[in-house]
């Protein structure tokens, strides 16, 4: 979701995955995949940059979650108790 501003100054949050294309003539008009059109104050370049930043956050969060789900193993195949190379990972074992 990206934060944008309508022409009247009201804030708007748009699902960037639904943007089909953006055009500036002279205002920036977003056309969504359902045909809805939204006019915003931000330039096309700003919309693209915000979309890229949002997707980077999504991928970073996915990578972090994947790292949390990863269970490091020692060379003998048993789970490591304290892996210093991944301090954000805590391996919980049942006794």
Secondary structure by P-SEA (a helix, b strand, c coil): cbbbbccccbbbbccccccccccccccbbbbccccbbbbbcccaaaaaaaaaaaaaaaaaaaaaaaaaabbbbcccccccccccccccbbbbbcc
